[in-house]
Amino acid sequence: MSQNIDELVPTFLLRRRKGHSYRQIGLDLGVDSRTVKSRVKKAEDDGDFEHWAKVRQQADLKSLEEHRSLLSQVCRGVERGISFNPLTSQQDPGELLKGVVESSLVYAFASMATRGIDLESPTTTSSVESMVKPPKERLAQKLLAGLMQHEPELESLLEGWKESWEEVDKERRLRVEQGRNLYRQHRIDGDQIEAMAWATTHEALGKALDLPGLGYLEREERPEGSTAILRVEGTRRDEVVVGTELVIEQVWAAKEEVLGQLSHPERTETIKRFYKDLLEKVAEIADQLDLIILKGRPDGICNLCRSTGVASLKPKGRVG
């Protein structure tokens, strides 16, 4: 195996101290059981536990540095996750955060693969969905949980962010439903209501929150004689409704009235307050993440951190 045997001797000693057999230790670590036995006997006969404690400490420091590097990448993933906007990304914030953190670890996972660690999902011939989550997803969740153990204040801030995200999203959905009802009052065709309500609501929110990136509606005359209402968002121009000039005129007139009602200060006051609170929480989390990155490591410890000590290597007695 690629790992230096000397680095494994402290682990041999600890496993023997816990009563594990040479065979089991060898199987678990990919080392011949005879090698395990000879190295353990030599270490116990020499009694040089200080030496092996130092070897173990060096291995632990190397592992700890890798652990901290992974947590730094998780921090960047969290930063990317909180940058998403609930007005344009209608996802569960917790699931969104997990997915973004996993994608932020792509280079770390690739590095593990070069060391022979297989992180690909196990293949199955069954048509039933696998009962085990993919390895990368599991590792990403454990690392995210580890970061939260290191930084409980960050965990609390993220819980507040999720609540604010959900409040903004709930208010957005309420505005869309109001848009549907308003279009129904104008007797707009049922197939057109959903798309128009969604697009008009986001145009109203864009104006209220000073977010032009949420898009706006415009009319476009077509060469073949038809007319279209398009939703413009940056360089994108998506069709919302296409029809005759008379039909589009009716829909556009309704749109102007619905937009005016959805943009009324009484309808936008609540979401403006929720959105402001969300922005403040995002800024606070970003500051916390910057401090972790600048320090080079998070505070505290987590259950993924390793510890060592000379006393833990000394045998209690011979194990048969």
Secondary structure, DSSP 8 states (H G I E B T S, - for coil): --S-HHHHHHHHHHHHHTT--HHHHHHHHT--HHHHHHHHHHHHHHT-HHHHHHHHHHHHHHHHHHHHHHHHHHHHHHHHHHTS-TTT--S-HHHHHHHHHHHHTHHHHHHHHHTT---S----S-SS--SS--HHHHHHHHHHHHHHHH-HHHHHHHHHHHHHHHHHHHHHHHHHHHHHHHHHHTT--HHHHHHHHHHHHHHHHHHHTT-GGG-EEEEEE-TTS-EEEEEEETTEEEEEEEE-HHHHHHHHHHHHHHHHHHTSHHHHHHHHHHHHHHHHHHHHHHHHHHHHHHHTS-SS--TT-----SGGGS-SS---
